[in-house]
């Protein structure tokens, strides 16, 4: 297992008022996939916080206690930032209120009918998904956001880095304070993955219909191929995703990827997520000048 990594709460802000509708490389599918994720983040993060809080008093390890506090602060600010972007999507005609209301109802059902341990297992599984995505955001040449609007790229890279930074917290609470269990956490990831694709898929389709793109099958097929094709942006993350099912797995087995460390090092210099994003994947002349 890699050495422990300090979790650092940050409170950046992003001016998303002038972000174009198809902000990710002009691709409607690629854009709306991430928009459909984004619209669920605020209430999803609140569910994660509560799931961990249910077991907070049972944690005895001082380092994990500190990590939990920082995890709460990071997740809370993720919700604040994505709430701001939700207002932009609402102005585009996206039915954000209805989407959020459905999510709140689903969360209430989870919290009413799932035992707290299963809620925590589900949280740990979702955290594995978001950390896997976060690592994918920054790997290679950053293809997921390389040609995205600079503000949105910076916002998602910041969020992704913090997901990687705290990727072990819910897992460690599940294992140490909730009693753990392989089959429960394996089932949680399978169920969580199904829920993500069902919910995100339906919301992305709603967004594409609002955009007038639902009757352009070739465009949609091209976008889906970029995500799920043989060399798709998500397809290439499957081996890392499947690590979850390996007996003895721990989220920190893979440590902190090089590009994540590079982003963190750059951010520490000036606390500017825009510049950190540019320095990791931007114009080499900018990096040289800095």
C-alpha positions in Angstrom: 0.0 0.0 0.0 1.2 3.5 -0.8 2.1 5.9 2.0 -0.7 7.9 3.6 -1.5 11.2 1.9 -2.6 14.4 3.6 -6.1 15.5 2.7 -6.3 19.3 2.3 -9.6 21.2 2.1 -9.6 23.9 -0.5 -12.2 26.6 -1.4 -11.7 27.7 -4.9 -14.4 29.5 -6.9 -15.1 29.3 -10.6 -16.8 31.9 -12.8 -19.1 29.7 -14.9 -21.4 32.4 -16.1 -20.0 32.6 -19.7 -19.4 28.8 -20.2 -20.8 27.8 -23.6 -23.5 25.1 -23.7 -21.2 22.5 -25.4 -18.2 23.3 -23.3 -16.3 20.0 -23.7 -14.6 20.1 -27.2 -17.9 21.2 -28.8 -19.2 17.7 -28.3 -22.8 17.5 -27.1 -22.5 14.0 -25.7 -19.2 14.5 -24.0 -20.5 17.7 -22.5 -23.8 16.4 -21.3 -22.3 13.2 -19.9 -20.3 15.4 -17.4 -23.2 17.8 -17.0 -25.4 14.9 -16.0 -22.8 13.8 -13.4 -22.4 17.4 -12.2 -26.1 18.0 -11.5 -26.2 15.2 -9.1 -23.0 16.0 -7.2 -24.4 18.5 -4.6 -27.0 16.1 -3.0 -24.9 13.1 -3.8 -22.0 14.6 -1.8 -24.4 15.3 1.1 -25.4 11.6 1.1 -21.8 10.6 1.2 -21.1 12.9 4.2 -24.0 11.5 6.1 -23.1 7.9 5.4 -19.7 8.4 6.9 -21.0 10.5 9.7 -23.2 7.6 10.8 -20.0 5.8 11.9 -17.8 8.8 12.8 -18.2 8.1 16.5 -16.9 4.6 16.2 -13.6 5.6 14.6 -10.7 5.4 17.0 -7.7 6.0 14.7 -6.6 9.7 15.1 -5.4 9.9 11.5 -8.7 8.6 10.1 -10.6 11.0 12.4 -8.7 13.9 10.9 -9.2 12.5 7.4 -13.0 12.3 7.9 -13.1 16.0 9.0 -11.2 17.0 5.9 -13.3 14.7 3.7 -16.5 16.4 5.0 -15.0 19.9 4.1 -13.9 18.8 0.7 -17.2 17.2 -0.2 -19.2 20.1 1.1 -17.4 22.6 -1.1 -17.8 20.3 -4.1 -21.5 20.6 -3.5 -21.3 24.4 -3.3 -19.4 24.7 -6.6 -21.6 22.3 -8.5 -24.7 24.0 -7.2 -23.4 27.2 -8.8 -23.1 25.5 -12.2 -26.6 24.0 -11.7 -28.0 27.5 -12.0 -26.3 27.8 -15.4 -27.8 24.6 -16.7 -31.2 25.7 -15.4 -30.9 28.9 -17.5 -30.2 26.7 -20.5 -33.6 25.0 -20.1 -32.5 21.9 -18.2 -35.1 20.9 -15.6 -32.6 21.0 -12.8 -35.3 21.2 -10.1 -37.0 18.0 -11.3 -33.7 16.2 -11.5 -32.7 17.2 -8.1 -36.1 16.4 -6.6 -35.9 12.9 -8.0 -32.4 12.4 -6.5 -33.5 13.7 -3.1 -36.4 11.2 -3.2 -34.0 8.3 -4.1 -31.6 9.3 -1.3 -34.5 9.3 1.2 -35.4 5.8 0.1 -31.8 4.7 0.5 -31.6 6.2 3.9 -35.0 4.8 5.0 -34.6 1.2 3.7 -30.9 0.5 3.5 -29.0 -0.3 6.7 -26.4 2.3 7.6 -23.6 -0.2 6.8 -25.0 -0.7 3.3 -25.3 3.1 2.8 -21.6 3.4 3.7 -20.7 0.5 1.4 -22.5 2.3 -1.4 -20.7 5.5 -0.5 -17.3 3.8 -0.6 -18.3 2.3 -4.0 -19.3 5.7 -5.4 -16.1 7.1 -4.1 -14.2 4.4 -6.0 -16.0 5.4 -9.2 -15.3 9.1 -8.7 -11.7 8.5 -7.8 -11.3 6.3 -10.8 -12.7 9.1 -12.9 -10.5 11.6 -11.2 -7.4 9.7 -12.0 -8.7 9.4 -15.6 -9.2 13.1 -15.8 -5.5 13.7 -15.4 -3.8 10.7 -17.0 -2.0 10.7 -20.3 -2.6 14.0 -22.2 -5.8 14.7 -20.3 -8.1 13.7 -23.2 -11.3 14.0 -21.2 -10.9 17.8 -20.8 -7.9 18.7 -23.0 -10.1 20.8 -25.4 -12.7 21.8 -22.8 -13.5 25.4 -21.8 -10.7 26.4 -19.4 -13.1 27.1 -16.4 -14.8 23.8 -16.7 -11.6 21.9 -17.2 -10.2 23.6 -14.0 -13.3 22.9 -12.1 -13.4 19.2 -13.0 -9.7 18.7 -12.5 -9.9 20.3 -9.0 -12.8 18.1 -8.1 -11.1 15.0 -9.6 -7.9 15.6 -7.7 -9.7 15.9 -4.4 -11.6 12.7 -5.1 -8.3 10.9 -5.6 -6.9 12.6 -2.4 -9.7 11.3 -0.2 -10.4 8.1 -2.1 -9.7 5.8 0.9 -11.7 7.6 3.6 -15.2 6.0 3.2 -13.5 2.6 2.5 -11.5 2.8 5.7 -14.5 3.8 7.8 -16.4 0.9 6.2 -13.6 -1.6 7.0 -12.7 -0.4 10.5 -15.9 1.0 12.0 -18.7 -0.7 10.1 -17.2 -4.2 10.2 -16.4 -4.4 6.4 -17.2 -7.4 4.3 -16.2 -8.3 0.8 -19.5 -9.4 -0.6 -21.4 -6.3 0.6 -18.9 -3.9 -0.9 -18.7 -5.9 -4.2 -22.5 -5.8 -4.4 -22.5 -2.1 -3.6 -20.2 -1.3 -6.6 -22.3 -3.4 -9.0 -25.5 -1.7 -7.8 -23.9 1.7 -7.7 -22.6 1.4 -11.2 -26.1 0.4 -12.5 -27.7 3.3 -10.7 -25.1 5.8 -12.1 -25.6 4.6 -15.7 -29.4 4.5 -15.4 -29.6 8.0 -13.8 -26.9 9.7 -15.7 -28.0 8.2 -19.0 -31.6 9.4 -18.6 -30.6 12.9 -17.5 -28.0 13.2 -20.3 -30.8 12.2 -22.7 -33.1 14.9 -21.3 -30.3 17.4 -21.8 -29.7 16.4 -25.4 -33.4 16.7 -26.1 -33.4 20.2 -24.7 -30.4 21.0 -26.9 -32.2 19.6 -30.0 -29.7 16.9 -30.5 -31.8 13.8 -29.8 -32.6 13.4 -33.5 -29.0 13.3 -34.6 -28.1 9.7 -34.2 -24.7 9.9 -35.9 -23.6 12.7 -33.6 -24.8 10.8 -30.6 -23.1 7.6 -31.8 -19.8 9.4 -32.3 -20.0 10.9 -28.8 -20.8 7.5 -27.2 -17.9 6.0 -29.1 -15.6 8.6 -27.5 -16.8 7.4 -24.1 -17.5 3.7 -24.5 -15.7 2.6 -27.7 -12.8 0.2 -27.8 -10.4 3.0 -26.9 -13.0 5.2 -25.2 -12.3 7.6 -22.4 -14.3 5.4 -19.9 -13.4 2.1 -21.4 -9.7 2.6 -20.7 -10.6 3.0 -17.0 -12.2 -0.4 -16.7 -9.1 -2.3 -15.3 -8.8 0.3 -12.5 -12.5 0.1 -11.8 -12.3 -3.8 -11.6 -9.5 -3.6 -9.0 -12.3 -3.1 -6.4 -13.3 -6.8 -6.8 -9.8 -8.0 -6.0 -9.6 -9.6 -2.5 -7.3 -7.5 -0.3 -7.9 -4.3 -2.4 -7.3 -1.0 -0.8 -7.9 2.4 -2.6 -4.4 3.6 -1.8 -2.7 0.6 -3.5 -2.1 2.8 -6.5 -1.1 5.8 -4.5 -1.3 9.3 -6.0 -0.8 9.3 -9.8 2.0 11.5 -11.1 -0.2 14.1 -12.8 -2.3 14.4 -9.6 0.9 15.1 -7.6 1.9 17.6 -10.3 -1.5 19.4 -9.9 -1.2 19.5 -6.1 2.4 20.8 -6.3 1.4 23.6 -8.7 -1.7 24.5 -6.7 0.3 24.9 -3.5 2.4 27.6 -5.1 -0.5 30.0 -5.8 -3.8 28.3 -4.8 -5.2 29.0 -8.3 -7.0 26.0 -9.9 -7.0 27.6 -13.3 -3.3 28.0 -13.3 -2.7 24.5 -11.9 -4.9 23.1 -14.7 -3.0 25.0 -17.3 0.4 24.1 -15.9 -0.4 20.4 -16.0 -1.9 20.2 -19.5 -1.6 23.7 -21.0 0.7 25.7 -23.2 4.4 24.6 -22.5 5.3 28.3 -22.9 3.1 29.1 -19.9 4.8 26.5 -17.8 8.2 27.8 -18.8 7.3 31.4 -18.1 6.1 30.4 -14.6 
